Amino acid sequence: MSRWSEVAGGDPGVRYAARFADLAATGADVHGEAGLCARLVPSGSRVLDAGCGTGRVTVRLTELGYACVGVDLDPSMLAEARRAAPDLRWVLADLADLDLPARDFDLAVAAGNVIPLLAPGTEPAAVARLAAHLRPGGLLVAGFGLDAAHLPLASAPVDLDSYDMWCADAGLLPFERFATWEGAAYDDGPYAVSVHRLAG
């Protein structure tokens, strides 16, 4: 069982979508993740939104001209994504055994604390499967909290040293690390957005 399923409760999709709709209605920028991805790869690139949730990042990147596929393990989240954008491709799958026909994505993004909310022990496999879906030189972008204050958990199950090791084992090399999705320089703080590039 994923950590997400333990903390989310039943049918979280409607609540999650409403939360971001309310934020957007206040004028808050809810597209930081998509904005960073758009700065890393040009419009027209193929993007895999890993742990896409209700599809917020996928929908925004599609609006910006990217070819996107959204993947999530939570049916209620995907139901909201399909309601918001029925013409886009949404896939119900566990990232730890993800096996899509296409293996030539320019970028895979795991926003919203996806990595620490995976099922315990499956993190290395999930990183490896995401790497397997990238073209040579493709990017994996993952943002997640490093303490309880930045996670919906009592403690942080993933640290950067472990994450970097899983990436290295999957053939992913360090490329950039930021403190925010807006691209602020990383300062050893409690939240990190890591960018790794697939060798080759």
Sequence and secondary structure as in RCSB ss.txt:
>XXXX:A:sequence
MSRWSEVAGGDPGVRYAARFADLAATGADVHGEAGLCARLVPSGSRVLDAGCGTGRVTVRLTELGYACVGVDLDP
SMLAEARRAAPDLRWVLADLADLDLPARDFDLAVAAGNVIPLLAPGTEPAAVARLAAHLRPGGLLVAGFGLDAAH
LPLASAPVDLDSYDMWCADAGLLPFERFATWEGAAYDDGPYAVSVHRLAG
>XXXX:A:secstr
  HHHHHH SS HHHHHHHHHHHHHTT    HHHHHHHHHS TT EEEEET TTSHHHHHHHHTT EEEEEES H
HHHHHHHHH TTSEEEE  GGG   S   EEEEEE TTTGGGS TT HHHHHHHHHHTEEEEEEEEEEEESSGGG
SSSSS    HHHHHHHHHHTTEEEEEEESSTT  B  S SEEEEEEEE  
